[in-house]
Amino acid sequence: MKFFVDTADIDAIRELNDLGMVDGVTTNPSIIAKSGRNILEVTKEICDMVDGPVSAEVVSLKADDMIAEGRKLAKIAPNIAVKVPLTWDGLKACKVLSDEGNMVNVTLCFSANQALLAAKAGATFISPFIGRMDDINLDGLDLIEDIRTIYDNYGFDTQILAASIRSANHMSECAKIGADVATAPPSVIKAMANHVLTDKGLAGFMADIEKAGIKIL
C-alpha cells in the first residue's frame, strides 16, 4: 500500500520523505490556507520535493471552471493530480482532464456507486472518506471493501485512495482490505510505529544495559 501524506507542512513532508515514507501528497485549499502562503507556490515546492503524485484541488463548482483551474494546476509540475469533487460537474471535469492525459483524484466519495462513476469517468484515484463515514455511524472500511470488490470485478485501473484517516488502525485495516493508497496526517503515520509492548521491552533492555554498564561508543 502506498503512503500519501495529507498535509501542506513542508518540514513534515521532508522528514517523512527522507525516510522513504512518502509515495505522494494530498493537499486541499483549506490545508494550504493554514500555512498563510500562496497555493500555487506551496504546491510547486511540494512537487519539487516529492517524486510521486501531488493532489491539488480546484476551488470552483462548475465543470468548465474546474477544467480551466485543473489545466492551470497541471502546469505546475508533471506529478500534479488534479483533485475534483464527486459531483456531476466534477465527473465531467474528470473525464475531460483525464482524456487530456492528466492525473485526476476524485474526492469526497461516500458510496460505491460514486466510486463506480468516477472509474467510468477515467479517475486516476478515488478518495473515499473513512473517518467522515465513521462520524455518522457508518463503517468507512466497509466502503473501501465494496469499492475494491467492484473494481476487481471489472478490471478498473482507478486506484483506491483511502482518505479521512484518523488512526493507525485505519492504516492497517486499509492495507488488509487492499486499498492501493492511504493518505494520512504525519501524526498518524508516525503513530504506526508505536506499541505499548515495544515501549515496555525497550525500558527493560535499557535497565539491563545500564545495570551491566554496557557501552558501544
PyMOL commands that set and color helices and strands:
alter all, ss='L'
color gray80, all
select helices_A, chain A and resi 10-18+29-33+39-49+63-74+88-99+112-120+130-135+140-154+168-177+186-191+196-212
alter helices_A, ss='H'
color red, helices_A
select strands_A, chain A and resi 2-6+24-26+54-57+80-85+103-109+125-128+159-162+181-184
alter strands_A, ss='S'
color yellow, strands_A
deselect
rebuild
show_as cartoon
